[in-house]
Amino acid sequence: MLRASAKGSQRVITTRIDAFGSFLLVIITFVVCVEYLGFKQALGSGIVIALSLWLTKKSTPLFNFRRVTIVNFWYLTYLTMIFLPAFIVFADQAGPYRPRFLFAVHTALITVPVGCLSANAFCRFRRLETEQFFRAKIVPINNPKRLRTIYLFLLIPSIFLSVIYIRSIDTIPLFYLWRNPGEYLQVALLREDSFKLLDSPLLYVFYVLRSVVFPFLVIVSLGVYIQTRKKLWRNLFIGTTAIALFYCSLSAAKLPVAAIVALIGFLIYFIRGGIISRRTVAILLIGVLLFPLGVAVTAYQGLGTLGDAVSDIVERLFYTPSEVAYYYFEVFPDHHQYLMGRSIDKFARLMGWAPFNTPLYVGGYAARPSDLDTVAFNSAFIADLYADFGIPGVLLGGVLAGFVMQWFHIFTVRRKKTVCSVALYSFLVFTFWFLNSTSLPIVLASNGAILVTAVSWWFDRQPVHASKRTLRESLEPAAS
């Protein structure tokens, strides 16, 4: 009786928090829009966000932070990185391009939830299954020996490839930065040479190794160690993490190292069923920011303060993504015709077309005098869709993006809850966040959504969908 009463009270609290969060979001949208656009536009934006919230909540618990999902994490970060800053960008820019930019930004709040609901209907998915995934206890993997063998099969070649990468570059940016603090421009040039402009047939492999393979191996080894407490997996976690952090830091790029720490945080969160202490969150946030701040402070030593470095990171996270997206709407089709799929490298080659480097072209168009000649403006998925197919592409592509995100969610939560499936879900939550700064095909391919899903299945083969009976069995110990 007491347990049922506690659960009822928790549901009431969650419902109230959700209602308050929704109300607050509508008010914030209205106020920001009034400030930068005007009252009439604010009414329209308020209606859009209210409709979007209603649609989204049919698929995922939006403001229940003990139930973070792929969709609601993307949704909340889209609001803070693209949607709300779009009003400021609108005010900062001039010309006839702004309305179509703002229209596209708004449509994603409707089309993506519609895509999620379409995936639910197609897969006959219920929100209760998400709750079961969080509440279920982690069960042992089917074949621990197989997992260990495949893990080493992936780790050992990755180490050798890391050595090849180091031998492929003339000057390692991180080491140069240590020896020459304050030379931010030279470090930026070396960073370009170490990856984007690297003359190596293994360039794509090096990128996947940095953004997909090493991060996923780190969280798998940590997950297995947390479950088994075996010395072997503890050593594998420590060793893999050390190698991964070293490899990912060599180019002095801020994101790869921060991504590993963030993925560790997501894994801990999902292993604990969505419950994580404030102290742990604070430690993880410090860990995520430590390397980016260190690089920024060292690179700009003598040219700025710690506050300037923090301000630069905040601007890159919460203003630049929306600003960069705007330029796509200015460039296409007024300065270049729509690409009709040429920005999708593999698709273009399959069709016999010359691939088009959209970020490099837009970067060259919008670059400031202080930017490098090779500056690339990677942008949110709606910007790439617009560059390829115009507004119809944004509308249909938004539905597709929502469908794909929700399908990956459904696929994962319906599997048995092992450390492999939890690691997979942690990775998917993080990698779909990149839809705010890159295209859907890149998230699926280069950023590893498809690859990691396949590797996770390879680690621990099991039926694609767990039966309802299995879900109930895994849920019973947690409920007892």
C-alpha positions in Angstrom: 0.0 0.0 0.0 2.8 2.4 1.0 4.7 1.5 -2.2 1.7 2.2 -4.4 1.0 5.5 -2.6 4.7 6.5 -3.1 4.4 5.7 -6.8 1.2 7.6 -7.1 2.8 10.7 -5.4 5.8 10.4 -7.8 3.5 10.4 -10.8 1.7 13.5 -9.5 5.0 15.3 -9.0 6.2 14.3 -12.5 3.0 15.4 -14.1 3.2 18.8 -12.3 6.8 19.3 -13.3 5.9 18.4 -16.9 3.1 20.9 -16.9 5.2 23.6 -15.4 8.1 22.9 -17.8 5.7 23.1 -20.8 4.1 26.4 -19.5 7.5 27.9 -18.8 8.8 26.9 -22.3 5.7 28.6 -24.0 6.3 31.7 -21.9 10.0 31.9 -22.7 9.3 31.4 -26.4 6.7 34.1 -26.4 8.8 36.6 -24.5 11.9 36.1 -26.6 9.9 36.3 -29.8 8.2 39.5 -28.7 11.6 41.0 -27.9 13.2 40.3 -31.3 10.3 39.9 -33.7 7.1 41.4 -32.4 3.8 40.5 -30.8 2.0 38.9 -33.9 5.0 36.7 -34.6 5.2 35.7 -30.9 1.6 34.5 -31.0 2.4 32.2 -34.0 5.5 30.9 -32.4 3.6 30.3 -29.1 1.0 28.2 -31.0 3.7 26.2 -32.7 5.6 25.4 -29.5 2.3 24.4 -27.7 1.3 22.1 -30.6 4.8 20.7 -30.7 4.8 19.9 -27.0 1.5 18.2 -27.2 2.7 16.0 -30.1 6.1 15.2 -28.5 4.6 14.1 -25.2 2.6 11.4 -27.0 6.0 9.7 -27.8 8.3 10.6 -24.9 8.2 12.1 -21.4 9.6 15.5 -22.2 10.4 17.0 -18.8 10.9 13.9 -16.8 14.7 14.0 -16.4 14.7 10.5 -14.9 13.5 9.3 -18.3 15.8 10.9 -20.8 15.3 9.4 -24.3 16.8 9.8 -27.7 14.0 12.1 -28.8 13.5 14.2 -25.8 17.3 14.9 -25.4 17.4 16.0 -29.1 14.2 18.0 -28.7 15.4 20.0 -25.6 18.8 20.6 -27.1 17.2 21.7 -30.4 15.2 24.3 -28.5 18.3 25.7 -26.8 20.8 25.5 -29.7 18.6 26.2 -32.8 15.0 27.3 -32.0 15.4 30.0 -29.3 18.6 31.5 -30.7 16.9 31.7 -34.1 15.0 34.7 -33.0 18.3 36.5 -32.1 19.8 35.4 -35.4 16.8 36.8 -37.2 17.3 40.1 -35.6 21.0 40.1 -36.2 20.7 39.4 -40.0 19.1 41.4 -42.8 17.6 40.6 -46.2 14.8 38.5 -47.6 16.3 35.1 -46.4 15.2 35.3 -42.8 11.5 34.3 -43.1 12.3 31.0 -44.8 15.0 30.3 -42.2 12.6 30.9 -39.3 9.9 28.9 -41.0 12.1 25.9 -41.4 13.3 26.1 -37.8 9.6 26.1 -36.6 8.5 23.3 -38.9 11.0 20.8 -37.3 9.2 21.2 -34.0 6.1 19.7 -35.7 7.5 17.3 -38.4 9.9 15.5 -36.0 7.2 14.6 -33.5 5.0 13.5 -36.3 7.8 11.2 -37.5 8.1 9.8 -34.0 4.3 9.1 -33.8 4.5 7.4 -37.3 7.3 5.1 -36.0 5.2 4.3 -32.9 2.2 3.4 -35.1 4.4 1.4 -37.6 6.1 -0.6 -34.8 3.0 -0.7 -32.5 5.0 0.8 -29.8 3.6 2.1 -26.5 5.2 4.6 -24.0 4.9 1.9 -21.3 7.8 0.0 -23.0 10.1 3.0 -22.4 9.2 2.8 -18.7 9.9 -0.9 -18.7 13.3 -0.4 -20.2 14.3 2.1 -17.4 12.9 0.0 -14.6 14.2 -3.3 -15.7 17.3 -4.7 -14.2 20.4 -5.4 -16.3 20.6 -9.1 -17.2 23.8 -11.0 -17.9 24.9 -11.1 -21.5 24.4 -14.3 -23.4 28.1 -15.2 -24.0 30.7 -13.3 -22.0 33.6 -15.1 -23.7 32.3 -14.0 -27.1 32.0 -10.4 -25.9 35.6 -10.4 -24.7 36.9 -11.9 -27.9 35.1 -9.4 -30.1 36.1 -6.5 -27.9 39.8 -7.4 -28.2 39.3 -8.0 -31.9 38.2 -4.3 -32.2 40.5 -2.8 -29.7 43.9 -4.2 -30.9 43.6 -3.0 -34.5 42.3 0.3 -33.2 45.6 0.7 -31.3 47.6 -0.1 -34.3 45.6 2.4 -36.4 46.3 5.0 -33.8 50.0 4.5 -34.2 49.6 4.8 -38.0 47.7 8.0 -37.5 50.5 9.5 -35.3 53.1 8.5 -37.9 50.9 10.1 -40.7 51.1 13.7 -39.3 54.1 15.9 -39.3 53.3 18.0 -36.2 50.9 16.9 -33.5 48.7 20.0 -32.7 48.4 19.1 -29.0 52.1 18.9 -28.5 52.7 22.1 -30.4 50.1 23.8 -28.3 51.9 22.7 -25.1 55.2 24.1 -26.4 53.8 27.3 -27.9 50.8 28.6 -25.8 49.1 31.6 -27.3 49.7 30.6 -31.0 46.0 29.9 -31.6 46.2 30.5 -35.4 49.0 28.1 -36.0 47.3 25.5 -33.8 44.1 25.9 -35.8 46.1 25.4 -39.1 47.8 22.3 -37.6 44.4 21.0 -36.5 43.1 21.3 -40.1 46.2 19.5 -41.4 45.9 16.7 -38.8 42.4 15.6 -39.9 40.5 17.6 -42.6 43.4 18.1 -44.9 45.3 14.9 -44.0 46.6 13.2 -47.1 45.9 9.6 -46.2 43.7 6.8 -47.6 42.8 6.0 -44.0 41.4 9.5 -43.2 37.8 8.2 -42.9 39.0 5.3 -40.7 40.8 7.7 -38.4 37.7 9.8 -38.1 35.4 6.8 -37.3 38.0 5.6 -34.8 37.9 8.9 -33.0 34.2 9.5 -33.1 32.7 6.0 -32.9 35.0 3.0 -32.1 37.0 4.3 -29.2 34.1 6.0 -27.4 31.9 3.0 -27.7 34.6 0.6 -26.5 35.2 2.8 -23.5 31.5 2.7 -22.3 31.1 -1.0 -23.1 34.1 -1.9 -20.9 32.9 0.4 -18.2 29.4 -1.2 -18.3 30.7 -4.7 -18.1 33.0 -3.8 -15.2 30.1 -2.2 -13.3 28.1 -5.3 -13.7 30.7 -8.0 -13.2 33.4 -6.2 -11.1 36.0 -8.4 -12.8 39.6 -7.2 -12.8 40.0 -7.9 -16.5 37.2 -5.5 -17.5 38.5 -2.9 -15.0 41.9 -3.0 -16.7 40.3 -2.9 -20.1 38.3 0.1 -19.2 41.3 2.0 -17.7 43.5 1.1 -20.7 41.0 1.8 -23.4 40.0 5.1 -21.8 43.7 6.2 -21.5 44.3 5.3 -25.2 41.1 6.8 -26.4 41.6 10.1 -24.5 45.2 10.3 -25.8 44.2 9.6 -29.4 41.2 11.9 -29.3 43.2 14.8 -27.8 46.0 14.8 -30.4 44.4 17.1 -32.8 43.6 19.6 -30.0 39.9 19.5 -31.1 37.7 20.2 -28.1 34.7 17.9 -28.8 36.2 14.3 -29.1 37.6 14.2 -25.5 34.5 15.9 -24.1 32.3 13.3 -25.9 34.0 10.4 -24.1 33.3 11.9 -20.7 29.7 12.7 -21.7 29.2 9.1 -22.9 30.4 7.8 -19.6 27.9 10.1 -17.9 25.1 8.8 -20.1 26.1 5.2 -19.4 26.0 5.7 -15.6 22.7 7.4 -15.9 21.0 4.6 -17.9 22.7 1.8 -15.8 21.1 3.4 -12.7 17.7 3.6 -14.3 17.7 7.3 -14.8 18.7 8.2 -11.2 22.0 10.0 -10.8 23.2 12.2 -7.9 23.8 15.9 -8.2 27.4 15.4 -7.2 28.0 12.9 -10.0 26.4 15.3 -12.5 28.7 18.1 -11.3 31.8 15.9 -11.6 30.8 14.9 -15.1 30.1 18.5 -16.2 33.5 19.5 -15.0 35.0 16.5 -16.8 33.2 17.5 -20.0 34.4 21.1 -19.9 37.9 20.5 -18.6 39.7 19.7 -21.8 37.9 22.2 -24.0 38.6 25.0 -21.5 42.2 23.9 -21.1 42.7 24.0 -24.9 41.0 27.4 -25.2 42.9 29.0 -22.3 46.2 27.7 -23.6 45.6 28.6 -27.2 44.5 32.1 -26.3 47.1 32.6 -23.5 47.9 36.3 -23.2 45.0 37.2 -25.5 42.0 36.6 -23.2 40.8 35.4 -19.8 39.1 32.3 -18.5 35.9 34.1 -18.8 36.5 34.8 -22.5 37.1 31.0 -23.0 33.9 30.1 -21.2 32.0 32.8 -23.2 33.4 31.4 -26.5 32.2 27.8 -25.6 28.8 29.1 -24.6 28.5 31.0 -27.9 29.6 28.0 -29.9 26.9 25.8 -28.2 24.0 28.2 -27.9 24.2 30.7 -30.8 26.6 29.6 -33.5 24.6 26.5 -34.6 21.6 28.6 -35.3 23.6 31.3 -37.0 25.4 28.8 -39.2 22.0 27.3 -40.2 20.8 30.7 -41.3 23.6 31.0 -43.9 22.4 27.9 -45.7 19.1 29.6 -46.3 20.9 32.7 -47.6 23.1 30.7 -49.9 20.5 28.4 -51.5 19.1 28.9 -54.0 20.0 32.6 -54.4 23.8 32.0 -54.7 23.8 28.4 -55.7 21.1 26.1 -57.0 19.6 23.4 -54.9 21.9 20.3 -54.7 19.2 17.6 -55.2 21.1 15.1 -53.0 24.7 15.9 -54.1 25.6 16.9 -50.5 25.1 13.2 -49.5 28.5 11.8 -50.5 27.6 8.1 -50.9 24.3 8.8 -52.6 25.9 11.2 -55.1 28.6 8.7 -56.0 26.0 6.0 -56.4 24.1 8.2 -58.8 27.3 9.1 -60.7 27.3 12.7 -59.6 30.2 14.8 -58.2 29.7 15.1 -54.4 29.3 18.7 -53.2 31.0 19.8 -50.0 28.2 22.0 -48.6 29.9 23.0 -45.3 33.0 24.1 -47.1 31.1 26.1 -49.7 28.9 27.9 -47.1 31.9 28.4 -44.9 33.7 30.1 -47.8 30.7 32.3 -48.4 30.1 33.4 -44.8 33.6 33.3 -43.4 35.0 36.3 -41.6 38.5 37.8 -42.5 39.9 36.1 -39.4 38.7 32.6 -40.4 40.8 30.0 -42.1 40.5 29.4 -45.9 39.3 25.9 -45.1 36.6 26.8 -42.6 33.6 24.5 -42.8 30.1 25.5 -41.6 28.6 22.2 -40.6 25.0 22.8 -39.8 21.8 21.3 -38.4 20.0 18.6 -40.4 17.3 21.0 -41.6 19.9 23.3 -43.2 21.3 20.4 -45.2 17.8 19.3 -46.2 17.1 22.8 -47.4 20.4 23.0 -49.4 19.4 19.8 -51.2 15.7 20.0 -51.7 14.4 23.4 -50.4 11.4 23.7 -48.1 9.8 20.4 -49.2 12.9 18.6 -48.2 12.8 20.3 -44.8 9.2 19.2 -44.2 9.6 15.6 -45.4 13.1 15.3 -44.0 11.9 16.3 -40.5 9.3 13.5 -40.5 12.0 11.1 -41.7 14.4 12.3 -38.9 11.7 11.8 -36.3 10.9 8.3 -37.6 14.5 7.3 -37.6 15.2 8.5 -34.1 12.2 6.8 -32.7 12.9 3.6 -34.6 16.3 3.4 -33.0 14.7 4.0 -29.6 12.1 1.3 -30.2 14.8 -1.2 -31.5 17.0 -0.7 -28.4 14.4 -0.7 -25.6 12.8 -3.8 -27.0 16.0 -5.7 -26.6 17.0 -7.5 -23.4 18.6 -4.9 -21.1 22.2 -5.9 -21.1 25.3 -3.7 -20.7 25.6 -3.9 -24.5 22.1 -2.5 -25.1 22.5 0.2 -22.4 25.8 1.2 -24.0 24.1 1.3 -27.4 21.3 3.5 -26.0 23.8 5.8 -24.4 25.7 6.2 -27.6 22.5 6.8 -29.6 21.2 9.6 -27.3 24.5 11.4 -27.7 25.0 10.8 -31.5 21.5 12.0 -32.4 22.2 15.2 -30.6 24.5 15.9 -33.5 21.5 16.5 -35.7 21.8 20.1 -34.3 25.1 20.5 -36.1 25.2 18.0 -39.0 23.0 16.1 -41.4 21.0 12.9 -40.8 23.1 10.7 -43.2 26.3 11.7 -41.4 24.7 10.9 -38.0 23.7 7.5 -39.3 27.0 6.7 -41.1 30.1 8.6 -40.0 28.9 9.4 -36.5 28.1 5.7 -36.0 24.4 5.2 -35.3 24.2 2.3 -37.7 27.7 0.9 -37.0 27.3 0.9 -33.2 23.9 -0.7 -33.5 25.5 -3.5 -35.6 28.5 -3.9 -33.2 26.2 -4.0 -30.2 24.2 -6.8 -31.8 27.5 -8.6 -32.6 28.7 -8.3 -29.0 25.6 -10.0 -27.6 23.4 -11.7 -30.2 19.8 -11.8 -29.2 16.4 -11.6 -30.9 15.7 -8.2 -32.4 12.6 -7.7 -30.2 12.3 -8.9 -26.6 9.0 -10.6 -25.9 6.5 -9.1 -23.5 7.1 -12.1 -21.2 10.8 -11.3 -21.1 10.0 -7.7 -20.3 7.7 -8.6 -17.5 10.3 -11.1 -16.1 13.1 -8.4 -16.2 10.7 -5.9 -14.5 9.5 -8.1 -11.7 12.8 -8.0 -9.6 12.9 -4.2 -9.9 9.3 -4.0 -8.7 9.6 -6.4 -5.8 
